[in-house]
Amino acid sequence: MTIISRALKETGTTGPVRFILFGPRGDDAFAAPQEVGSYEYVTVSKFAQAPAVRRKLAECDMVFDIGGGDSFSDIYGFKRLLKIAGLKFLVPQMGKRLVLSPQTIGPFSASWARKLGGAALRRAHKVFARDAPSADRARDLLRPEQAEQLQLTTDVAFALSRFDYWPDSFPVLEEGKTHVALNVSGLLYSGGYTKSNQFGLSVDYATLIDNLIAELSARPDVVLWLLPHVYRISSTALESDRSVCMTLAEKTSGVNLAPLFYNAREAKTFIAGMNLMLAARMHAAIGAVSSGVACVPMSYSVKFQGLFESLDYPHTLDMKTVSQEEALARCLNALDHVEGMRADAQKSAASAQARLQPYRDFIAEFVKARTR
């Protein structure tokens, strides 16, 4: 939304602009970026809500679908993909041009998912893939004559700015210490939606997290912060990072819980104050790398490698291939290489800005064409 808002201003769009945000139940508790201005939130949690969604789509001049950034895949199950794909069918039905904002495309492991994903993709006016493997998968699913509709870019979170001040609600960071943020995924800690290693990890994630907390909290030069990144403010749902982080923080003395974030800029501002981030959530890792913070992205899916390798960031830990011992060692050894990793993050962040320019340019032209 930030990029779109800026494009509207830069193209001299006059008159009131209203955003209609479509998303799952509960996300409306979080504040939209200030630059967005007027907006309405439409809950899309049940298929029965399709008629209401259609009515709201009819009010839109432009429709951008970001698919949660990385949910346009069957790795999260049938229902999740069906919901993500649903809007991609509804928009063209309403006579609107659909733009797929930068997101992971696939993987689609099941044949039904590949068919569904391909049918949805082929209805889009423009497709932005946020990494090279996604672009390859999209190219295979699009018709040959649709090749020009596909553009390689990167994640829009790299364009998100942080505050230029430290919010009063944030704790004061002790000087002279190494501040390490450990982003614990509630979903992985529970074993996935199936509660039985749904993502096929080669490590026991819960044990890895417990060992990292024990090791890092015992170091006198380290201040450990447990940082939830996916949660609903008043929910203890299975995939909530916050409920798990709260439980873990209560179990171990000397472990700090990051403050409650009410918007993405707050989260990014706090992350930028860290020396090292260990992150199992994609956007927590992006928040660190885009801020020039040393980071170990703890991958449970090819989406991690696809995005970070596309930006030449070499520090991803593949939790589907490494041993338990290697995973722990890699995370702890990062403490000895913070400066080099920070330099790598800064280079990747600069590369990401260049990668986002085609998306910015497209939006500017798209806005001009639709508001003439």
ROGU-282790 format. One record per residue (C-alpha): x, y, z. Coordinates in Angstrom, 3 decimals. Layout:
<nodes>
+----------+----------+----------+
:       xx :       yy :       zz :
+----------+----------+----------+
:        X :        Y :        Z :
...
+----------+----------+----------+
</nodes>
This chain:
<nodes>
+----------+----------+----------+
:       xx :       yy :       zz :
+----------+----------+----------+
:    0.000 :    0.000 :    0.000 :
:    2.882 :    2.355 :    0.718 :
:    4.224 :    2.047 :   -2.830 :
:    0.754 :    2.549 :   -4.315 :
:    0.099 :    5.589 :   -2.104 :
:    3.373 :    7.169 :   -3.159 :
:    2.596 :    6.494 :   -6.819 :
:   -0.770 :    8.222 :   -6.462 :
:    0.905 :   11.293 :   -4.998 :
:    3.771 :   11.355 :   -7.494 :
:    1.410 :   11.137 :  -10.461 :
:   -0.560 :   14.110 :   -9.197 :
:   -3.765 :   12.221 :   -8.516 :
:   -6.314 :   14.682 :   -7.171 :
:   -9.461 :   14.126 :   -5.206 :
:  -10.117 :   11.647 :   -2.409 :
:   -8.520 :    8.212 :   -2.602 :
:  -10.020 :    5.317 :   -0.684 :
:   -8.422 :    1.947 :   -0.106 :
:  -10.496 :   -1.187 :    0.391 :
:   -8.404 :   -3.843 :    2.121 :
:   -9.402 :   -7.499 :    1.840 :
:   -7.969 :   -9.826 :    4.465 :
:   -8.597 :  -12.470 :    7.129 :
:  -10.556 :  -11.931 :   10.299 :
:   -8.497 :  -10.246 :   13.004 :
:   -5.978 :   -8.371 :   10.874 :
:   -8.077 :   -5.207 :   11.090 :
:   -6.832 :   -4.767 :   14.661 :
:   -3.533 :   -3.595 :   13.216 :
:   -3.157 :   -0.035 :   11.985 :
:   -2.745 :    0.649 :    8.276 :
:    0.223 :    2.830 :    7.231 :
:   -0.451 :    6.510 :    7.928 :
:    0.159 :    7.491 :    4.312 :
:   -2.748 :    5.301 :    3.184 :
:   -5.335 :    7.706 :    4.552 :
:   -8.953 :    6.618 :    4.205 :
:   -9.537 :    2.869 :    4.059 :
:  -12.128 :    0.194 :    4.683 :
:  -11.377 :   -3.343 :    5.850 :
:  -13.347 :   -6.235 :    4.362 :
:  -13.033 :   -9.585 :    6.119 :
:  -12.512 :  -12.555 :    3.821 :
:  -12.518 :  -15.682 :    5.977 :
:  -15.407 :  -17.730 :    4.604 :
:  -16.504 :  -18.636 :    1.095 :
:  -20.008 :  -17.432 :    1.995 :
:  -18.598 :  -13.897 :    2.047 :
:  -18.022 :  -13.953 :   -1.725 :
:  -21.153 :  -11.876 :   -2.548 :
:  -20.019 :   -9.122 :   -0.169 :
:  -16.538 :   -9.227 :   -1.682 :
:  -18.032 :   -8.893 :   -5.172 :
:  -19.958 :   -5.789 :   -4.130 :
:  -16.824 :   -4.166 :   -2.762 :
:  -14.768 :   -5.126 :   -5.814 :
:  -17.350 :   -3.335 :   -7.946 :
:  -16.378 :   -0.117 :   -6.145 :
:  -12.685 :   -0.465 :   -7.030 :
:  -10.898 :    1.244 :   -9.917 :
:   -7.737 :   -0.822 :   -9.445 :
:   -7.163 :   -4.164 :   -7.720 :
:   -3.767 :   -5.273 :   -6.394 :
:   -3.521 :   -8.785 :   -4.927 :
:   -0.451 :   -9.603 :   -2.850 :
:   -1.587 :  -13.042 :   -1.674 :
:   -0.106 :  -12.599 :    1.782 :
:    3.313 :  -12.318 :    0.131 :
:    3.951 :  -16.054 :    0.228 :
:    0.598 :  -17.837 :    0.565 :
:   -0.075 :  -18.513 :   -3.131 :
:    1.064 :  -22.119 :   -2.700 :
:   -0.260 :  -25.425 :   -1.416 :
:    2.333 :  -25.758 :    1.360 :
:   -0.236 :  -24.369 :    3.829 :
:   -3.017 :  -26.694 :    2.699 :
:   -6.086 :  -26.772 :    0.488 :
:   -8.288 :  -24.206 :    2.266 :
:   -5.574 :  -21.556 :    2.463 :
:   -4.752 :  -21.813 :   -1.239 :
:   -8.423 :  -21.825 :   -2.217 :
:   -8.983 :  -18.580 :   -0.307 :
:   -5.865 :  -16.966 :   -1.771 :
:   -6.816 :  -18.030 :   -5.297 :
:  -10.452 :  -17.027 :   -4.908 :
:   -9.908 :  -13.291 :   -5.320 :
:   -7.900 :  -13.941 :   -8.462 :
:  -11.037 :  -15.404 :  -10.039 :
:  -13.508 :  -12.862 :   -8.659 :
:  -11.684 :   -9.753 :   -9.893 :
:  -11.821 :  -10.541 :  -13.648 :
:  -15.435 :  -11.646 :  -13.226 :
:  -16.209 :   -8.120 :  -12.045 :
:  -14.601 :   -6.633 :  -15.147 :
:  -11.555 :   -5.353 :  -13.258 :
:   -7.898 :   -5.703 :  -14.201 :
:   -6.034 :   -7.792 :  -11.651 :
:   -2.433 :   -7.005 :  -10.741 :
:   -0.556 :   -9.635 :   -8.749 :
:    1.769 :   -7.594 :   -6.573 :
:    5.215 :   -9.077 :   -5.774 :
:    4.713 :  -12.480 :   -4.172 :
:    5.960 :  -16.035 :   -4.167 :
:    4.340 :  -18.092 :   -6.909 :
:    4.035 :  -21.689 :   -5.740 :
:    5.392 :  -24.172 :   -5.231 :
:    2.360 :  -26.206 :   -6.259 :
:    3.192 :  -29.780 :   -5.280 :
:   -0.211 :  -31.377 :   -5.890 :
:   -1.675 :  -31.621 :   -9.389 :
:   -4.922 :  -29.942 :   -8.264 :
:   -2.922 :  -27.038 :   -6.827 :
:   -0.948 :  -26.623 :  -10.031 :
:   -4.183 :  -26.517 :  -12.068 :
:   -5.798 :  -24.058 :   -9.670 :
:   -2.710 :  -21.859 :   -9.502 :
:   -2.299 :  -21.831 :  -13.267 :
:   -5.941 :  -20.949 :  -13.888 :
:   -5.707 :  -18.073 :  -11.407 :
:   -2.443 :  -16.752 :  -12.856 :
:   -3.761 :  -16.722 :  -16.395 :
:   -6.535 :  -14.331 :  -15.340 :
:   -4.114 :  -11.636 :  -14.206 :
:   -3.312 :   -8.497 :  -16.177 :
:    0.209 :   -8.370 :  -14.695 :
:    2.184 :  -10.792 :  -12.522 :
:    5.098 :   -9.696 :  -10.335 :
:    7.191 :  -12.565 :   -8.930 :
:    9.361 :  -11.743 :   -5.941 :
:   12.108 :  -14.260 :   -6.725 :
:   13.594 :  -16.114 :   -9.682 :
:   12.164 :  -19.590 :   -8.883 :
:    8.693 :  -18.035 :   -8.586 :
:    9.131 :  -16.375 :  -11.961 :
:   10.130 :  -19.728 :  -13.457 :
:    7.075 :  -21.452 :  -11.977 :
:    4.789 :  -18.677 :  -13.205 :
:    6.297 :  -18.821 :  -16.688 :
:    5.517 :  -22.540 :  -16.857 :
:    1.874 :  -21.891 :  -15.943 :
:    1.190 :  -18.863 :  -18.137 :
:    0.394 :  -19.133 :  -21.822 :
:    3.303 :  -18.303 :  -24.187 :
:    1.547 :  -15.139 :  -25.335 :
:    1.320 :  -13.984 :  -21.698 :
:    5.094 :  -13.959 :  -21.172 :
:    5.279 :  -10.162 :  -21.243 :
:    2.830 :   -9.978 :  -18.347 :
:    5.449 :  -11.515 :  -16.011 :
:    8.028 :   -9.345 :  -14.233 :
:   10.743 :  -10.352 :  -11.746 :
:   11.040 :   -8.053 :   -8.742 :
:   11.339 :   -8.611 :   -4.973 :
:    9.281 :   -8.304 :   -1.797 :
:    7.519 :   -4.982 :   -1.213 :
:    8.546 :   -5.078 :    2.466 :
:   11.947 :   -3.819 :    1.321 :
:   10.201 :   -0.518 :    0.518 :
:    8.723 :   -0.177 :    3.998 :
:   10.349 :    2.636 :    5.945 :
:   10.932 :    2.513 :    9.668 :
:   10.424 :    5.357 :   12.106 :
:   13.303 :    7.814 :   12.432 :
:   12.847 :    7.766 :   16.193 :
:   12.646 :    5.158 :   18.964 :
:    9.006 :    4.990 :   20.168 :
:    8.429 :    5.809 :   23.832 :
:    6.598 :    2.496 :   24.217 :
:    9.775 :    0.571 :   23.319 :
:   12.259 :   -0.521 :   25.999 :
:   15.603 :    1.251 :   26.167 :
:   18.332 :   -0.965 :   24.689 :
:   21.312 :   -1.480 :   26.973 :
:   24.489 :   -0.116 :   25.409 :
:   27.597 :   -2.256 :   25.069 :
:   25.603 :   -5.468 :   24.670 :
:   24.864 :   -7.594 :   21.613 :
:   21.126 :   -7.524 :   21.112 :
:   19.845 :  -10.717 :   19.489 :
:   16.259 :  -11.078 :   18.308 :
:   14.966 :  -14.630 :   18.062 :
:   11.799 :  -14.738 :   15.979 :
:    9.958 :  -17.858 :   17.095 :
:    7.350 :  -19.185 :   14.676 :
:    4.326 :  -20.375 :   16.612 :
:    3.306 :  -22.455 :   13.614 :
:    6.622 :  -24.318 :   13.424 :
:    6.884 :  -24.674 :   17.199 :
:    3.536 :  -26.494 :   17.120 :
:    4.619 :  -28.769 :   14.274 :
:    2.508 :  -26.986 :   11.658 :
:   -1.249 :  -27.166 :   11.262 :
:   -1.028 :  -30.963 :   11.464 :
:    1.086 :  -30.772 :   14.660 :
:    3.324 :  -33.485 :   13.191 :
:    6.204 :  -31.783 :   11.341 :
:    3.952 :  -30.661 :    8.489 :
:    6.800 :  -28.947 :    6.641 :
:    9.171 :  -31.903 :    6.690 :
:   11.956 :  -30.304 :    8.718 :
:   15.153 :  -32.249 :    9.306 :
:   15.436 :  -30.612 :   12.733 :
:   13.161 :  -30.631 :   15.749 :
:   12.266 :  -26.942 :   15.632 :
:   10.944 :  -26.695 :   19.191 :
:   14.125 :  -28.314 :   20.546 :
:   16.270 :  -25.999 :   18.416 :
:   14.479 :  -22.949 :   19.808 :
:   14.726 :  -24.217 :   23.391 :
:   18.471 :  -24.830 :   22.943 :
:   19.025 :  -21.409 :   21.371 :
:   17.238 :  -19.732 :   24.262 :
:   19.313 :  -21.685 :   26.794 :
:   22.612 :  -20.885 :   25.042 :
:   21.963 :  -17.226 :   24.240 :
:   20.392 :  -16.305 :   27.579 :
:   23.455 :  -17.700 :   29.374 :
:   25.864 :  -15.342 :   27.590 :
:   26.627 :  -12.231 :   29.671 :
:   27.373 :  -10.120 :   26.582 :
:   24.058 :  -10.947 :   24.884 :
:   20.595 :   -9.515 :   25.455 :
:   18.051 :  -11.944 :   24.032 :
:   14.703 :  -10.745 :   22.703 :
:   11.948 :  -13.141 :   21.702 :
:   10.271 :  -11.408 :   18.795 :
:    6.840 :  -12.537 :   17.548 :
:    6.055 :  -11.410 :   14.011 :
:    2.815 :  -13.192 :   13.072 :
:   -0.020 :  -12.895 :   15.559 :
:   -3.417 :  -11.475 :   16.277 :
:   -3.342 :   -9.092 :   19.193 :
:   -6.004 :  -10.893 :   21.240 :
:   -5.602 :  -14.447 :   19.982 :
:   -3.730 :  -17.568 :   21.040 :
:   -4.304 :  -19.328 :   17.707 :
:   -2.065 :  -22.210 :   16.699 :
:    0.099 :  -20.112 :   14.381 :
:    0.448 :  -17.163 :   16.750 :
:    4.078 :  -16.338 :   17.482 :
:    3.216 :  -14.139 :   20.426 :
:    1.562 :  -16.758 :   22.627 :
:    4.546 :  -19.097 :   22.199 :
:    7.048 :  -16.300 :   22.832 :
:    5.213 :  -15.249 :   25.993 :
:    5.287 :  -18.815 :   27.323 :
:    8.984 :  -19.235 :   26.532 :
:    9.909 :  -15.870 :   28.058 :
:    8.147 :  -16.787 :   31.296 :
:   10.050 :  -20.090 :   31.515 :
:   13.572 :  -18.642 :   31.323 :
:   15.034 :  -15.824 :   33.401 :
:   16.966 :  -13.172 :   31.529 :
:   14.855 :  -13.524 :   28.386 :
:   13.029 :  -10.457 :   27.107 :
:    9.797 :  -10.273 :   25.147 :
:    9.747 :   -7.722 :   22.347 :
:    7.052 :   -5.050 :   22.662 :
:    3.651 :   -5.444 :   21.062 :
:    3.705 :   -4.074 :   17.513 :
:    0.566 :   -2.451 :   16.120 :
:    1.879 :   -1.944 :   12.600 :
:    4.696 :   -3.098 :   10.343 :
:    6.739 :    0.083 :   10.783 :
:    6.881 :   -0.439 :   14.540 :
:    8.145 :   -3.976 :   14.011 :
:   10.759 :   -2.851 :   11.508 :
:   11.925 :   -0.036 :   13.783 :
:   12.542 :   -2.438 :   16.654 :
:   14.244 :   -4.988 :   14.388 :
:   16.561 :   -2.258 :   13.101 :
:   17.795 :   -1.761 :   16.667 :
:   19.059 :   -5.341 :   16.896 :
:   22.590 :   -6.567 :   16.183 :
:   21.479 :  -10.000 :   15.006 :
:   18.183 :  -11.559 :   13.981 :
:   17.404 :  -15.285 :   13.851 :
:   14.113 :  -15.498 :   11.973 :
:   11.809 :  -18.321 :   10.939 :
:    9.168 :  -15.934 :    9.595 :
:    9.934 :  -14.677 :    6.110 :
:    8.933 :  -11.079 :    6.762 :
:   10.816 :  -10.935 :   10.045 :
:   13.929 :  -11.917 :    8.092 :
:   13.130 :   -9.373 :    5.376 :
:   12.632 :   -6.722 :    8.054 :
:   16.162 :   -7.380 :    9.284 :
:   17.945 :   -7.648 :    5.933 :
:   16.144 :   -4.593 :    4.545 :
:   17.331 :   -2.648 :    7.613 :
:   20.935 :   -3.761 :    7.168 :
:   20.797 :   -6.018 :   10.240 :
:   22.744 :   -9.289 :   10.309 :
:   20.230 :  -12.087 :    9.917 :
:   19.979 :  -15.861 :    9.717 :
:   16.752 :  -16.655 :    7.832 :
:   15.655 :  -20.031 :    9.237 :
:   14.059 :  -21.621 :    6.198 :
:   11.216 :  -24.142 :    6.248 :
:   10.314 :  -23.663 :    2.581 :
:   11.982 :  -23.010 :   -0.774 :
:   10.492 :  -19.518 :   -0.664 :
:   13.337 :  -18.445 :    1.652 :
:   16.142 :  -19.600 :   -0.603 :
:   14.383 :  -18.260 :   -3.677 :
:   14.089 :  -14.730 :   -2.338 :
:   17.390 :  -14.357 :   -0.511 :
:   19.470 :  -16.065 :   -3.184 :
:   17.909 :  -13.727 :   -5.748 :
:   19.347 :  -10.872 :   -3.676 :
:   22.739 :  -12.590 :   -3.167 :
:   22.221 :  -12.892 :    0.583 :
:   24.097 :  -16.104 :    1.504 :
:   23.179 :  -16.796 :    5.132 :
:   19.924 :  -18.763 :    4.901 :
:   19.734 :  -21.854 :    7.120 :
:   17.804 :  -24.647 :    5.395 :
:   15.988 :  -26.453 :    8.200 :
:   14.840 :  -29.142 :    5.766 :
:   18.389 :  -30.427 :    5.157 :
:   20.687 :  -29.582 :    8.090 :
:   21.209 :  -31.690 :   11.197 :
:   20.089 :  -30.591 :   14.652 :
:   23.681 :  -29.931 :   15.675 :
:   24.531 :  -27.958 :   12.539 :
:   21.436 :  -25.781 :   12.859 :
:   22.323 :  -24.808 :   16.425 :
:   25.974 :  -24.215 :   15.559 :
:   25.149 :  -22.061 :   12.521 :
:   22.885 :  -19.813 :   14.563 :
:   25.370 :  -19.431 :   17.418 :
:   28.353 :  -18.918 :   15.109 :
:   26.563 :  -15.972 :   13.531 :
:   27.461 :  -14.012 :   16.669 :
:   31.092 :  -14.098 :   15.533 :
:   30.278 :  -12.798 :   12.045 :
:   27.820 :   -9.995 :   12.699 :
:   29.811 :   -7.296 :   10.907 :
:   30.303 :   -9.303 :    7.718 :
:   26.674 :  -10.385 :    7.694 :
:   25.587 :   -6.797 :    8.258 :
:   27.570 :   -5.710 :    5.204 :
:   25.926 :   -8.475 :    3.167 :
:   22.498 :   -7.330 :    4.364 :
:   23.202 :   -3.756 :    3.327 :
:   24.220 :   -4.863 :   -0.166 :
:   21.118 :   -7.018 :   -0.524 :
:   18.890 :   -4.186 :    0.695 :
:   20.323 :   -1.886 :   -1.973 :
:   19.821 :   -4.573 :   -4.607 :
:   16.207 :   -4.973 :   -3.500 :
:   15.491 :   -1.283 :   -4.043 :
:   16.671 :   -1.575 :   -7.634 :
:   14.586 :   -4.721 :   -8.106 :
:   11.453 :   -2.924 :   -6.934 :
:   11.756 :   -0.108 :   -9.469 :
:    9.897 :   -1.934 :  -12.286 :
:    6.960 :   -2.418 :   -9.900 :
:    7.011 :    1.274 :   -8.971 :
:    7.176 :    2.271 :  -12.641 :
:    4.295 :   -0.036 :  -13.556 :
:    2.079 :    1.328 :  -10.792 :
:    2.789 :    4.907 :  -11.871 :
:    1.792 :    4.123 :  -15.461 :
:   -1.166 :    2.029 :  -14.362 :
:   -2.430 :    4.828 :  -12.128 :
:   -2.045 :    7.403 :  -14.892 :
:   -3.991 :    5.240 :  -17.324 :
:   -6.808 :    4.558 :  -14.864 :
:   -7.194 :    8.145 :  -13.617 :
:   -7.064 :   10.067 :  -16.888 :
+----------+----------+----------+
</nodes>
